[in-house]
Amino acid sequence: MADKIIIFSGKQYAGKDTAAKIMLDKMTDYRRCAMGDIIKLEYGKSHNLRRTKRFDL
């Protein structure tokens, strides 16, 4: 579990991605993860689901 979490919220084109990139350049002990990905990963862990290979046709 993370000790520190920084969340960016705002409208589209408000500069959230740019601000996060600048902060990550300076704060090397942080990593970036999309909230949707975090929810899917935690749901998978709590329901004992494994990632499977996906094939695109």
N, CA, C and O atoms as CSV, one atom per row, in Angstrom:
chain,resi,resn,atom,element,x,y,z
A,1,MET,N,N,0.847,-1.176,0.000
A,1,MET,CA,C,0.000,0.000,0.000
A,1,MET,C,C,0.890,1.235,0.000
A,1,MET,O,O,1.984,1.227,0.565
A,2,ALA,N,N,0.422,2.269,-0.623
A,2,ALA,CA,C,1.196,3.508,-0.737
A,2,ALA,C,C,1.157,4.292,0.577
A,2,ALA,O,O,0.135,4.343,1.261
A,3,ASP,N,N,2.292,4.896,0.908
A,3,ASP,CA,C,2.358,5.769,2.081
A,3,ASP,C,C,1.847,7.163,1.755
A,3,ASP,O,O,1.242,7.829,2.594
A,4,LYS,N,N,2.103,7.599,0.507
A,4,LYS,CA,C,1.703,8.938,0.080
A,4,LYS,C,C,1.047,8.838,-1.291
A,4,LYS,O,O,1.529,8.116,-2.164
A,5,ILE,N,N,-0.036,9.552,-1.474
A,5,ILE,CA,C,-0.743,9.564,-2.754
A,5,ILE,C,C,-1.037,11.011,-3.122
A,5,ILE,O,O,-1.506,11.788,-2.290
A,6,ILE,N,N,-0.762,11.367,-4.366
A,6,ILE,CA,C,-1.114,12.677,-4.894
A,6,ILE,C,C,-2.136,12.445,-5.998
A,6,ILE,O,O,-1.912,11.640,-6.902
A,7,ILE,N,N,-3.253,13.151,-5.921
A,7,ILE,CA,C,-4.317,13.000,-6.915
A,7,ILE,C,C,-4.522,14.335,-7.620
A,7,ILE,O,O,-4.638,15.380,-6.980
A,8,PHE,N,N,-4.565,14.282,-8.949
A,8,PHE,CA,C,-4.863,15.462,-9.747
A,8,PHE,C,C,-6.296,15.353,-10.240
A,8,PHE,O,O,-6.706,14.317,-10.764
A,9,SER,N,N,-7.046,16.420,-10.068
A,9,SER,CA,C,-8.433,16.451,-10.522
A,9,SER,C,C,-8.659,17.767,-11.243
A,9,SER,O,O,-8.120,18.802,-10.851
A,10,GLY,N,N,-9.452,17.721,-12.291
A,10,GLY,CA,C,-9.758,18.945,-13.011
A,10,GLY,C,C,-10.387,18.648,-14.351
A,10,GLY,O,O,-10.566,17.492,-14.734
A,11,LYS,N,N,-10.715,19.702,-15.049
A,11,LYS,CA,C,-11.350,19.582,-16.346
A,11,LYS,C,C,-10.359,19.121,-17.408
A,11,LYS,O,O,-9.144,19.178,-17.214
A,12,GLN,N,N,-10.902,18.665,-18.533
A,12,GLN,CA,C,-10.057,18.303,-19.660
A,12,GLN,C,C,-9.236,19.520,-20.088
A,12,GLN,O,O,-9.699,20.657,-20.009
A,13,TYR,N,N,-8.031,19.263,-20.534
A,13,TYR,CA,C,-7.113,20.306,-21.032
A,13,TYR,C,C,-6.730,21.327,-19.964
A,13,TYR,O,O,-6.349,22.451,-20.290
A,14,ALA,N,N,-6.827,20.945,-18.697
A,14,ALA,CA,C,-6.482,21.866,-17.613
A,14,ALA,C,C,-4.999,21.788,-17.249
A,14,ALA,O,O,-4.514,22.599,-16.460
A,15,GLY,N,N,-4.281,20.827,-17.812
A,15,GLY,CA,C,-2.854,20.720,-17.547
A,15,GLY,C,C,-2.487,19.688,-16.493
A,15,GLY,O,O,-1.371,19.716,-15.974
A,16,LYS,N,N,-3.399,18.777,-16.163
A,16,LYS,CA,C,-3.119,17.759,-15.134
A,16,LYS,C,C,-1.944,16.881,-15.532
A,16,LYS,O,O,-1.064,16.618,-14.714
A,17,ASP,N,N,-1.920,16.427,-16.778
A,17,ASP,CA,C,-0.839,15.554,-17.233
A,17,ASP,C,C,0.503,16.272,-17.215
A,17,ASP,O,O,1.521,15.688,-16.845
A,18,THR,N,N,0.500,17.525,-17.611
A,18,THR,CA,C,1.738,18.314,-17.609
A,18,THR,C,C,2.246,18.517,-16.191
A,18,THR,O,O,3.439,18.367,-15.926
A,19,ALA,N,N,1.346,18.855,-15.285
A,19,ALA,CA,C,1.736,19.046,-13.881
A,19,ALA,C,C,2.282,17.753,-13.288
A,19,ALA,O,O,3.281,17.769,-12.570
A,20,ALA,N,N,1.627,16.633,-13.587
A,20,ALA,CA,C,2.097,15.338,-13.072
A,20,ALA,C,C,3.479,15.007,-13.624
A,20,ALA,O,O,4.336,14.520,-12.886
A,21,LYS,N,N,3.706,15.263,-14.903
A,21,LYS,CA,C,5.010,14.967,-15.511
A,21,LYS,C,C,6.121,15.800,-14.869
A,21,LYS,O,O,7.204,15.286,-14.589
A,22,ILE,N,N,5.850,17.074,-14.641
A,22,ILE,CA,C,6.846,17.944,-14.000
A,22,ILE,C,C,7.146,17.458,-12.591
A,22,ILE,O,O,8.308,17.400,-12.191
A,23,MET,N,N,6.119,17.111,-11.842
A,23,MET,CA,C,6.326,16.624,-10.472
A,23,MET,C,C,7.092,15.308,-10.456
A,23,MET,O,O,7.967,15.112,-9.613
A,24,LEU,N,N,6.770,14.397,-11.387
A,24,LEU,CA,C,7.452,13.102,-11.418
A,24,LEU,C,C,8.931,13.251,-11.757
A,24,LEU,O,O,9.756,12.460,-11.299
A,25,ASP,N,N,9.273,14.263,-12.558
A,25,ASP,CA,C,10.683,14.517,-12.862
A,25,ASP,C,C,11.460,14.883,-11.606
A,25,ASP,O,O,12.628,14.521,-11.468
A,26,LYS,N,N,10.822,15.593,-10.697
A,26,LYS,CA,C,11.476,16.045,-9.459
A,26,LYS,C,C,11.339,15.045,-8.311
A,26,LYS,O,O,12.220,14.953,-7.455
A,27,MET,N,N,10.251,14.308,-8.294
A,27,MET,CA,C,9.965,13.388,-7.187
A,27,MET,C,C,10.121,11.957,-7.688
A,27,MET,O,O,9.135,11.295,-8.011
A,28,THR,N,N,11.348,11.488,-7.751
A,28,THR,CA,C,11.648,10.197,-8.384
A,28,THR,C,C,11.142,8.990,-7.598
A,28,THR,O,O,11.082,7.890,-8.147
A,29,ASP,N,N,10.781,9.163,-6.340
A,29,ASP,CA,C,10.280,8.028,-5.562
A,29,ASP,C,C,8.778,7.819,-5.758
A,29,ASP,O,O,8.209,6.888,-5.188
A,30,TYR,N,N,8.131,8.670,-6.552
A,30,TYR,CA,C,6.718,8.507,-6.888
A,30,TYR,C,C,6.592,7.835,-8.241
A,30,TYR,O,O,7.513,7.885,-9.056
A,31,ARG,N,N,5.454,7.209,-8.478
A,31,ARG,CA,C,5.171,6.659,-9.797
A,31,ARG,C,C,3.748,7.017,-10.182
A,31,ARG,O,O,2.911,7.319,-9.332
A,32,ARG,N,N,3.497,6.978,-11.460
A,32,ARG,CA,C,2.198,7.400,-11.977
A,32,ARG,C,C,1.340,6.185,-12.287
A,32,ARG,O,O,1.807,5.212,-12.879
A,33,CYS,N,N,0.087,6.252,-11.882
A,33,CYS,CA,C,-0.839,5.166,-12.170
A,33,CYS,C,C,-2.236,5.762,-12.311
A,33,CYS,O,O,-2.662,6.562,-11.479
A,34,ALA,N,N,-2.934,5.377,-13.349
A,34,ALA,CA,C,-4.289,5.882,-13.571
A,34,ALA,C,C,-5.249,5.265,-12.557
A,34,ALA,O,O,-5.111,4.094,-12.202
A,35,MET,N,N,-6.201,6.035,-12.098
A,35,MET,CA,C,-7.139,5.581,-11.080
A,35,MET,C,C,-7.932,4.359,-11.553
A,35,MET,O,O,-8.180,3.445,-10.767
A,36,GLY,N,N,-8.327,4.336,-12.812
A,36,GLY,CA,C,-9.056,3.182,-13.350
A,36,GLY,C,C,-8.238,1.910,-13.269
A,36,GLY,O,O,-8.771,0.844,-12.960
A,37,ASP,N,N,-6.930,2.015,-13.548
A,37,ASP,CA,C,-6.048,0.848,-13.457
A,37,ASP,C,C,-5.921,0.376,-12.017
A,37,ASP,O,O,-5.920,-0.828,-11.759
A,38,ILE,N,N,-5.816,1.298,-11.089
A,38,ILE,CA,C,-5.700,0.941,-9.672
A,38,ILE,C,C,-6.944,0.175,-9.218
A,38,ILE,O,O,-6.839,-0.840,-8.530
A,39,ILE,N,N,-8.115,0.669,-9.605
A,39,ILE,CA,C,-9.363,0.016,-9.214
A,39,ILE,C,C,-9.416,-1.398,-9.772
A,39,ILE,O,O,-9.779,-2.331,-9.056
A,40,LYS,N,N,-9.054,-1.572,-11.052
A,40,LYS,CA,C,-9.073,-2.912,-11.657
A,40,LYS,C,C,-8.083,-3.847,-10.973
A,40,LYS,O,O,-8.409,-5.007,-10.720
A,41,LEU,N,N,-6.879,-3.365,-10.669
A,41,LEU,CA,C,-5.873,-4.207,-10.018
A,41,LEU,C,C,-6.320,-4.635,-8.623
A,41,LEU,O,O,-6.195,-5.804,-8.259
A,42,GLU,N,N,-6.838,-3.690,-7.846
A,42,GLU,CA,C,-7.277,-4.011,-6.487
A,42,GLU,C,C,-8.493,-4.936,-6.499
A,42,GLU,O,O,-8.594,-5.831,-5.659
A,43,TYR,N,N,-9.408,-4.733,-7.430
A,43,TYR,CA,C,-10.570,-5.615,-7.550
A,43,TYR,C,C,-10.107,-7.031,-7.887
A,43,TYR,O,O,-10.603,-8.004,-7.319
A,44,GLY,N,N,-9.157,-7.141,-8.809
A,44,GLY,CA,C,-8.625,-8.450,-9.176
A,44,GLY,C,C,-7.962,-9.150,-8.003
A,44,GLY,O,O,-8.131,-10.356,-7.821
A,45,LYS,N,N,-7.214,-8.406,-7.208
A,45,LYS,CA,C,-6.569,-8.997,-6.029
A,45,LYS,C,C,-7.601,-9.488,-5.022
A,45,LYS,O,O,-7.491,-10.596,-4.498
A,46,SER,N,N,-8.605,-8.654,-4.755
A,46,SER,CA,C,-9.580,-9.013,-3.727
A,46,SER,C,C,-10.496,-10.153,-4.164
A,46,SER,O,O,-11.078,-10.830,-3.316
A,47,HIS,N,N,-10.633,-10.378,-5.471
A,47,HIS,CA,C,-11.476,-11.461,-5.970
A,47,HIS,C,C,-10.658,-12.604,-6.573
A,47,HIS,O,O,-11.192,-13.462,-7.277
A,48,ASN,N,N,-9.365,-12.600,-6.286
A,48,ASN,CA,C,-8.451,-13.663,-6.715
A,48,ASN,C,C,-8.517,-13.903,-8.232
A,48,ASN,O,O,-8.570,-15.044,-8.690
A,49,LEU,N,N,-8.511,-12.813,-8.992
A,49,LEU,CA,C,-8.514,-12.905,-10.452
A,49,LEU,C,C,-7.093,-12.733,-10.972
A,49,LEU,O,O,-6.306,-11.966,-10.418
A,50,ARG,N,N,-6.782,-13.443,-12.019
A,50,ARG,CA,C,-5.457,-13.326,-12.623
A,50,ARG,C,C,-5.585,-12.649,-13.973
A,50,ARG,O,O,-6.612,-12.755,-14.643
A,51,ARG,N,N,-4.536,-11.957,-14.360
A,51,ARG,CA,C,-4.507,-11.382,-15.706
A,51,ARG,C,C,-4.248,-12.493,-16.693
A,51,ARG,O,O,-3.414,-13.366,-16.451
A,52,THR,N,N,-4.946,-12.466,-17.787
A,52,THR,CA,C,-4.735,-13.443,-18.840
A,52,THR,C,C,-4.242,-12.738,-20.090
A,52,THR,O,O,-4.446,-11.536,-20.262
A,53,LYS,N,N,-3.599,-13.488,-20.952
A,53,LYS,CA,C,-3.140,-12.911,-22.204
A,53,LYS,C,C,-4.342,-12.544,-23.060
A,53,LYS,O,O,-5.331,-13.275,-23.113
A,54,ARG,N,N,-4.245,-11.438,-23.708
A,54,ARG,CA,C,-5.338,-10.967,-24.564
A,54,ARG,C,C,-4.856,-10.984,-26.001
A,54,ARG,O,O,-3.765,-10.508,-26.313
A,55,PHE,N,N,-5.666,-11.527,-26.850
A,55,PHE,CA,C,-5.317,-11.578,-28.258
A,55,PHE,C,C,-6.284,-10.714,-29.045
A,55,PHE,O,O,-7.499,-10.895,-28.964
A,56,ASP,N,N,-5.745,-9.780,-29.803
A,56,ASP,CA,C,-6.582,-8.937,-30.657
A,56,ASP,C,C,-6.663,-9.576,-32.031
A,56,ASP,O,O,-5.651,-9.996,-32.593
A,57,LEU,N,N,-7.861,-9.647,-32.561
A,57,LEU,CA,C,-8.057,-10.196,-33.904
A,57,LEU,C,C,-8.180,-9.109,-34.918
A,57,LEU,O,O,-8.350,-9.388,-36.105
